[in-house]
Amino acid sequence: MRPWISLALFLPLLPAQNDLADGRKLYDSQCALCHGIGGAGARGPALNRRVLKRAPDAAALEGIIANGIPNTEMPAAWQISPREVTLIAKYVRSLGATVTEIVPGNAARGRELYGQQRCAACHIVQGEGEAWGPELTSIGERRSAVYLRESLEKPAAAFPEGFRWIESPAASGIRLSEDTFTVQIVDTSRRLLTIEKSRVAWKAVPGKTPMPSYGRLGEEQLTDLVAYLASLKGGAQ
């Protein structure tokens, strides 16, 4: 009788294991491009943590997977079924048991370097700085350390979603908004300008960014700067 008792004890575990395997396959095909294999993070935030800020429970997580997050880079999963949404959510929640990788470097030194390099001339952290580039107050929640490193060394390869550099004979700058008739830009002098599409020749230039490469920094300095950026979770510094 002993083998039958053992089988009865383990049978209830099989569907759950299958669900996680299926959820992982779906995650790898639908989510890993942004959130990394195993939820380690990439251009999107890491998911291998015990508490997800926007999804404290299973229902909230399924809602985000199905419907996306308005005004962010997280899209709605219109191409997958409700059952697949549930499987992905189960897999993502299982990642909370994974130990999050510790980011090397000294965040305090990185913060000093951030000031020395005048990064605040283009970026805001906790309300301080200029808003020409993306705000960085919670960049550590939204981007992995690997992505942050790449954005410092090869900024043109790590574009924020929706970023466009606009050039015209009158002015060039970052696209702020666009409609059928006009495109609004912030130029290099931080002026807000409107280009009338029908009257001025203009173009969006793929792969161009005003962000300089910081690959010129030494390995230790780069590591410290990444550590500081990764520490920016939206709270007080």
C-alpha positions as CSV (number, residue, x, y, z in Angstrom):
1,M,0.0,0.0,0.0
2,R,2.9,2.3,0.6
3,P,3.5,3.2,-3.1
4,W,-0.2,4.1,-3.5
5,I,-0.1,6.4,-0.5
6,S,3.0,8.2,-1.9
7,L,1.4,8.7,-5.3
8,A,-1.8,10.1,-3.7
9,L,0.3,12.6,-1.8
10,F,2.1,13.9,-4.9
11,L,-0.6,13.9,-7.5
12,P,-2.1,17.2,-6.3
13,L,1.2,18.9,-7.0
14,L,1.3,18.0,-10.7
15,P,-1.2,20.5,-12.1
16,A,0.5,23.3,-10.3
17,Q,3.9,22.3,-11.7
18,N,2.4,22.1,-15.2
19,D,0.9,25.5,-14.8
20,L,4.2,27.0,-13.9
21,A,5.9,25.3,-16.8
22,D,3.2,26.6,-19.2
23,G,3.3,30.0,-17.6
24,R,7.1,30.2,-18.1
25,K,6.8,29.4,-21.8
26,L,4.2,32.1,-22.2
27,Y,6.3,34.6,-20.2
28,D,9.4,33.8,-22.2
29,S,7.6,34.5,-25.5
30,Q,5.5,37.4,-24.4
31,C,7.2,39.2,-21.5
32,A,10.9,38.4,-21.3
33,L,11.9,40.9,-24.0
34,C,11.1,43.7,-21.6
35,H,11.3,42.1,-18.2
36,G,14.2,39.6,-18.7
37,I,14.5,35.9,-18.5
38,G,13.4,34.8,-15.1
39,G,12.1,38.3,-14.3
40,A,15.6,39.6,-13.9
41,G,14.7,42.9,-15.6
42,A,15.8,44.5,-18.9
43,R,14.1,47.6,-20.4
44,G,11.2,46.9,-18.0
45,P,11.4,46.4,-14.2
46,A,12.6,43.3,-12.6
47,L,9.8,40.9,-11.5
48,N,11.8,38.5,-9.3
49,R,10.9,40.2,-6.1
50,R,8.6,39.3,-3.2
51,V,6.4,42.4,-3.5
52,L,5.5,44.0,-6.8
53,K,4.7,47.7,-6.3
54,R,1.8,47.9,-8.7
55,A,0.6,44.3,-8.2
56,P,0.4,43.3,-4.6
57,D,-1.9,40.3,-5.2
58,A,-2.8,37.9,-8.0
59,A,-5.9,39.8,-9.2
60,A,-4.0,43.0,-9.6
61,L,-1.2,41.3,-11.5
62,E,-3.6,39.6,-13.9
63,G,-5.3,43.0,-14.4
64,I,-2.0,44.6,-15.4
65,I,-1.0,41.7,-17.7
66,A,-4.4,41.8,-19.4
67,N,-5.0,45.6,-19.6
68,G,-1.5,47.1,-19.4
69,I,-0.8,50.3,-17.5
70,P,-2.0,53.5,-19.0
71,N,0.6,56.2,-19.9
72,T,3.4,53.7,-19.5
73,E,5.3,51.3,-21.8
74,M,3.3,48.4,-20.4
75,P,0.9,47.3,-23.2
76,A,-2.4,45.4,-22.9
77,A,-2.0,41.7,-23.7
78,W,-4.7,41.6,-26.3
79,Q,-3.2,38.6,-28.2
80,I,-3.5,36.1,-25.3
81,S,-6.4,34.4,-23.6
82,P,-7.7,34.9,-20.0
83,R,-6.3,31.4,-19.2
84,E,-2.9,32.4,-20.5
85,V,-3.0,35.6,-18.5
86,T,-3.6,33.5,-15.3
87,L,-0.7,31.2,-16.2
88,I,1.7,34.1,-16.8
89,A,0.6,35.7,-13.5
90,K,1.2,32.4,-11.6
91,Y,4.7,32.1,-13.0
92,V,5.5,35.8,-12.3
93,R,4.4,35.4,-8.7
94,S,6.6,32.3,-8.3
95,L,9.6,34.4,-9.1
96,G,9.2,36.2,-5.8
97,A,11.1,33.3,-4.2
98,T,14.1,34.1,-6.4
99,V,16.9,36.0,-4.7
100,T,17.3,39.3,-6.4
101,E,20.8,39.9,-7.7
102,I,22.8,42.4,-5.7
103,V,24.0,45.4,-7.8
104,P,27.7,45.9,-7.3
105,G,29.3,49.3,-6.8
106,N,29.0,52.1,-4.3
107,A,25.7,54.1,-4.7
108,A,27.0,57.0,-2.5
109,R,30.0,57.5,-4.8
110,G,27.7,57.1,-7.8
111,R,25.5,59.9,-6.5
112,E,28.6,62.2,-6.2
113,L,29.6,61.2,-9.8
114,Y,26.0,62.0,-11.0
115,G,26.5,65.5,-9.7
116,Q,30.0,65.9,-11.1
117,Q,28.9,64.8,-14.6
118,R,26.1,67.4,-14.5
119,C,23.4,64.8,-15.2
120,A,20.9,67.0,-13.5
121,A,21.2,69.4,-16.5
122,C,18.9,66.9,-18.3
123,H,17.3,64.7,-15.7
124,I,15.1,65.1,-12.6
125,V,15.6,63.1,-9.4
126,Q,13.2,63.9,-6.6
127,G,12.2,67.2,-8.1
128,E,15.8,68.5,-8.7
129,G,17.2,69.0,-12.2
130,E,16.0,69.7,-15.7
131,A,13.2,67.8,-17.5
132,W,14.9,67.6,-20.9
133,G,15.6,63.9,-20.6
134,P,13.6,61.2,-18.9
135,E,12.9,61.6,-15.2
136,L,15.0,59.2,-13.1
137,T,13.3,59.4,-9.7
138,S,12.2,55.8,-9.9
139,I,14.4,54.5,-12.7
140,G,15.7,51.7,-10.4
141,E,12.2,50.3,-10.2
142,R,11.7,50.4,-14.0
143,R,15.0,49.4,-15.4
144,S,17.5,46.6,-14.7
145,A,21.2,47.3,-13.8
146,V,22.1,45.7,-17.2
147,Y,19.9,48.1,-19.1
148,L,21.2,51.1,-17.1
149,R,24.8,50.2,-17.9
150,E,24.0,49.9,-21.6
151,S,22.2,53.3,-21.5
152,L,25.3,54.9,-20.1
153,E,27.8,53.2,-22.5
154,K,25.6,53.1,-25.6
155,P,22.7,55.5,-25.2
156,A,21.5,55.2,-28.8
157,A,21.0,51.4,-28.2
158,A,18.9,51.9,-25.2
159,F,16.1,54.2,-26.3
160,P,13.1,54.9,-24.1
161,E,9.9,53.8,-25.8
162,G,8.4,56.6,-27.8
163,F,11.5,58.8,-27.8
164,R,12.0,60.7,-31.0
165,W,14.7,63.2,-32.1
166,I,13.3,65.7,-34.5
167,E,15.3,67.8,-37.0
168,S,14.1,70.7,-39.1
169,P,15.8,73.7,-40.8
170,A,14.5,75.9,-38.0
171,A,15.3,73.8,-34.9
172,S,16.1,70.4,-33.6
173,G,15.1,68.7,-30.4
174,I,13.2,66.1,-28.5
175,R,9.6,65.4,-29.5
176,L,7.3,66.4,-26.7
177,S,4.0,65.7,-28.5
178,E,2.5,65.4,-32.0
179,D,-0.8,65.7,-33.8
180,T,-2.0,65.6,-37.4
181,F,-0.8,69.2,-38.2
182,T,2.0,70.0,-35.8
183,V,4.9,68.5,-33.8
184,Q,6.0,70.1,-30.5
185,I,9.7,69.8,-29.6
186,V,12.0,71.0,-26.8
187,D,15.2,72.2,-28.4
188,T,18.8,72.2,-27.1
189,S,18.2,75.6,-25.5
190,R,15.2,74.1,-23.6
191,R,12.7,76.2,-25.7
192,L,9.3,74.8,-26.4
193,L,8.7,75.1,-30.2
194,T,5.9,74.1,-32.5
195,I,6.6,72.9,-36.1
196,E,3.8,73.2,-38.6
197,K,4.1,70.0,-40.7
198,S,2.6,71.6,-43.8
199,R,5.0,74.6,-43.8
200,V,8.3,73.3,-42.5
201,A,10.4,70.3,-43.7
202,W,11.0,68.0,-40.7
203,K,12.0,64.5,-39.9
204,A,12.3,62.1,-37.0
205,V,15.9,60.7,-36.9
206,P,16.0,57.1,-35.7
207,G,18.9,56.1,-33.5
208,K,19.9,59.7,-32.6
209,T,20.0,61.0,-29.0
210,P,21.5,64.0,-27.3
211,M,22.6,61.7,-24.5
212,P,26.4,61.4,-24.5
213,S,28.2,58.1,-23.9
214,Y,29.8,57.7,-20.5
215,G,31.9,54.8,-21.7
216,R,34.8,57.2,-21.2
217,L,34.5,56.7,-17.5
218,G,36.6,54.1,-15.7
219,E,35.1,50.7,-14.8
220,E,34.8,51.6,-11.1
221,Q,33.1,54.9,-11.9
222,L,30.6,53.3,-14.3
223,T,29.8,50.6,-11.7
224,D,29.2,53.2,-9.0
225,L,27.0,55.3,-11.3
226,V,24.9,52.3,-12.2
227,A,24.6,51.4,-8.5
228,Y,23.2,54.9,-7.8
229,L,20.7,54.8,-10.6
230,A,19.6,51.3,-9.6
231,S,19.0,52.6,-6.0
232,L,16.5,55.2,-7.3
233,K,13.2,53.5,-6.3
234,G,11.0,56.6,-6.0
235,G,11.5,57.2,-2.3
236,A,13.5,59.9,-0.5
237,Q,17.2,59.7,-1.1
